[in-house]
Amino acid sequence: MYRSEQAVGRKGGRSDRGLAPSDKLNILRGHEGLCYKVAFYLLGDEAEAIVALRKALMELLRDEAFFLEPVTVQSQKAKRAATIQALAVKQGLLRERTGYAG
């Protein structure tokens, strides 16, 4: 069954269990490079980018609707998740360096 058929099935009220974990993993792997590039561009540090990448991929994994979206929408959501997580990592680093707790 194709993703578009699954989306129609869900909207039609039929209950299915969604994609298999291996299918979700493959979809996430397809967006991993993009997420890393975005995070590295914003952070400029490989280790920090990997932290942001992991957080972004976990965020996407928790979003069941993500896996049913067209690839173009998935890419947009992946970029957004990577951007948000990279900025969160940067914010955490700034707080550590300045001692700001607020």
Secondary structure by P-SEA (a helix, b strand, c coil): ccaaaaaaaaaaccccccccaaaaaaaaaaaaaaaaaaaaaacccaaaaaaaaaaaaaaaaaccccccccaaaaaaaaaaaaaaaaaaaaaaaaaaaacccc
